[in-house]
Amino acid sequence: MSKRFSPVMTASLSLSFATGLYGISFGALALAAGLNTWQAMVLSLLMFTGGSQFAFIGVLATGGTGAAATGSAALLFTRNAIYGAQMNLRVRPSARSTLLAAHVTIDESAGLATLQDSPDQQRTAFWWTGIGVFVCWNAFTFVGTQLGERVDPQAWGLDGAAVAAFVALLWPRIKNRDHAAVAVLGAFVTLMLIPAVPAGVPIILAAAVSAAAGWALASKHESRNAGKAS
């Protein structure tokens, strides 16, 4: 194993499998939200970003429109554009592989690549993780849709599990007080808006408010660091 796979490859494969297992939840929850197997598979194949996918079906599960679900997913998807700019400098994909690189630029591929020291290791981590997660995520999404057809969503609590799964993805990323403050603000805005606006709209507005708060906090820290440096 060690002769055929480098430590970076082994880490990528392990991360790919562990992340792919979330696809089982997505497949089952997508059916609980009213999608069929093929619709769930298309989302995993084309959207391919777990947070956005869970947000999409979460809005649908609460009675939101397709437009509201798409809007909430798109807001969460904007973080991948930031990853893309960083990975383009580190991985430097060829003209032929640019679209594929963009498609597999996700939290896991960008995160593991960033942790590597040399450019070669960064490229290996990015490609092995990105493609590995894509294969595992879609395979387990299909498994989830097949399991979902055999259970009662309300009896198993799947009608409310989309939110729980999304929180499970978000929780490890709350690493300091600023992150926690933004998360609490987003939750507060969502709860306040639920009685007043159509389903699906609260999460879009809360995401916009949270993004603005996060940007303001980041700008504040940059200004403070610049002042210390001077």
C-alpha positions in Angstrom: 0.0 0.0 0.0 2.7 2.5 1.0 4.7 1.7 -2.2 1.7 2.4 -4.5 0.1 5.2 -2.6 1.8 8.2 -1.1 0.6 9.6 2.3 -1.2 12.4 0.4 -3.0 9.9 -1.8 -4.0 7.8 1.3 -5.3 10.9 3.1 -7.2 11.9 0.0 -8.9 8.5 -0.4 -9.8 8.3 3.3 -11.3 11.8 3.2 -13.1 11.0 0.0 -14.8 7.9 1.5 -15.7 9.7 4.7 -17.2 12.7 2.9 -19.0 10.5 0.4 -20.9 8.8 3.2 -22.9 12.0 3.6 -24.3 11.3 0.2 -26.4 8.5 1.8 -28.1 11.2 3.9 -28.6 13.5 0.9 -30.1 10.8 -1.2 -32.6 9.8 1.4 -33.4 13.4 2.3 -33.9 14.4 -1.3 -36.6 11.8 -1.7 -38.2 12.9 1.6 -38.2 16.5 0.2 -40.2 15.3 -2.9 -37.5 14.6 -5.4 -37.1 11.4 -7.3 -34.0 9.3 -7.7 -32.9 10.9 -11.0 -33.5 14.4 -9.7 -31.3 13.7 -6.7 -28.6 12.2 -8.9 -28.6 15.2 -11.2 -28.1 17.5 -8.2 -25.2 15.5 -7.0 -23.6 15.2 -10.4 -24.1 18.8 -11.5 -24.3 20.9 -8.3 -21.8 18.8 -6.4 -21.4 20.8 -3.2 -22.8 19.3 -0.1 -23.8 22.5 1.7 -25.7 23.9 -1.3 -27.4 20.6 -1.9 -28.6 20.2 1.7 -29.8 23.9 1.6 -31.7 23.2 -1.7 -33.6 20.2 -0.4 -34.1 21.9 3.0 -36.0 24.7 1.4 -38.1 22.3 -0.7 -38.8 20.2 2.4 -40.3 23.2 4.2 -42.6 24.1 1.3 -40.3 26.7 -0.4 -40.3 27.2 -4.2 -37.7 26.0 -6.6 -36.5 29.6 -7.0 -36.1 30.1 -3.3 -34.2 26.7 -3.1 -31.9 27.7 -5.9 -31.3 31.1 -4.4 -30.2 29.7 -1.0 -28.0 27.1 -2.7 -26.4 29.7 -4.9 -25.5 31.9 -2.0 -23.7 29.1 -0.3 -22.0 28.1 -3.6 -20.2 31.5 -3.8 -17.6 30.3 -1.3 -16.4 27.9 -4.1 -15.5 30.9 -6.2 -13.1 32.0 -3.5 -11.6 28.5 -3.4 -11.3 28.5 -7.2 -9.2 31.6 -7.2 -6.8 30.1 -4.6 -6.7 26.6 -6.3 -6.0 28.1 -9.7 -2.8 29.6 -8.3 -1.8 26.4 -6.5 -2.9 23.7 -8.9 -2.5 25.6 -12.2 -4.7 23.3 -14.3 -4.2 23.1 -18.0 -6.7 24.6 -20.4 -8.3 21.2 -21.0 -8.7 20.4 -17.3 -9.9 23.9 -16.2 -13.6 23.0 -16.2 -13.0 19.7 -14.4 -10.9 21.5 -11.8 -13.7 24.1 -11.3 -16.2 21.3 -10.8 -14.2 19.4 -8.2 -13.2 22.6 -6.2 -15.0 21.9 -2.9 -14.2 22.3 0.8 -12.3 19.0 1.0 -10.2 19.3 -2.1 -9.2 22.9 -1.4 -8.6 22.2 2.3 -6.4 19.2 1.9 -4.4 20.9 -1.0 -3.8 23.9 1.2 -2.3 21.8 3.9 0.4 20.5 1.6 3.9 22.0 1.4 5.1 21.4 -2.1 3.3 22.3 -5.4 3.3 18.6 -6.5 1.7 17.5 -3.2 -0.9 20.3 -3.5 -1.8 19.2 -7.0 -2.0 15.5 -5.9 -4.2 16.3 -2.9 -6.5 18.5 -5.0 -7.1 16.1 -7.8 -7.3 12.9 -5.8 -9.6 14.4 -3.2 -11.8 16.3 -5.7 -12.3 13.3 -8.0 -12.5 10.8 -5.1 -15.2 12.8 -3.3 -17.1 13.2 -6.6 -17.1 9.4 -7.2 -18.0 8.5 -3.6 -20.6 11.2 -3.2 -22.5 10.3 -6.3 -22.3 6.5 -5.5 -23.6 7.0 -2.0 -26.3 9.5 -3.2 -27.7 6.6 -5.2 -27.5 4.3 -2.3 -29.3 6.8 -0.2 -32.1 7.1 -2.7 -32.6 3.4 -2.7 -32.7 3.3 1.1 -35.1 6.3 1.1 -37.6 4.5 -0.9 -37.9 1.8 1.8 -38.5 4.0 4.8 -41.3 6.4 5.9 -39.8 9.9 6.1 -42.0 11.0 9.0 -41.5 7.8 11.0 -37.7 8.1 10.7 -37.6 11.8 11.2 -36.2 12.5 7.7 -38.6 15.3 7.1 -36.5 17.4 9.6 -33.1 15.8 9.1 -32.0 18.0 6.2 -31.5 20.9 8.7 -29.7 18.6 11.1 -27.4 17.3 8.3 -26.6 20.8 7.2 -25.7 21.8 10.8 -23.5 18.8 11.0 -21.6 20.0 8.0 -21.4 23.6 9.3 -20.5 22.9 12.9 -16.8 21.8 12.4 -16.2 25.1 10.6 -17.1 27.2 13.6 -13.6 27.7 15.0 -13.7 31.0 16.9 -16.0 33.6 18.4 -16.4 35.5 15.1 -17.6 32.3 13.4 -20.0 31.6 16.2 -21.3 35.1 16.2 -22.1 35.0 12.5 -23.8 31.6 12.9 -25.9 32.8 15.8 -26.8 36.0 13.8 -27.9 33.8 10.8 -30.0 31.6 13.0 -31.6 34.6 14.7 -32.5 36.3 11.4 -34.0 33.0 10.1 -36.2 32.5 13.2 -37.4 36.1 13.1 -38.3 35.9 9.4 -40.1 32.5 9.3 -43.5 33.9 10.4 -43.3 36.9 8.1 -42.1 35.7 4.7 -42.7 32.8 2.3 -40.8 29.5 2.9 -37.3 29.5 1.6 -36.9 33.3 1.8 -35.6 33.4 5.4 -32.5 31.3 4.6 -31.7 33.5 1.6 -31.9 36.7 3.6 -30.1 35.2 6.6 -27.3 34.0 4.4 -27.0 37.5 2.9 -26.9 39.1 6.4 -24.4 36.5 7.6 -22.2 37.1 4.6 -22.2 40.9 5.2 -21.4 40.3 8.9 -18.6 38.0 8.0 -17.1 40.5 5.5 -17.4 43.3 8.1 -15.5 41.2 10.7 -12.8 40.2 8.2 -12.3 43.8 7.2 -12.1 44.9 10.8 -9.4 42.3 11.5 -7.4 43.3 8.4 -7.5 46.9 9.4 -6.4 46.0 13.0 -3.6 43.9 11.7 -2.5 46.6 9.3 -2.4 49.1 12.1 -0.3 46.8 14.3 2.1 46.2 11.3 2.6 49.9 10.8 
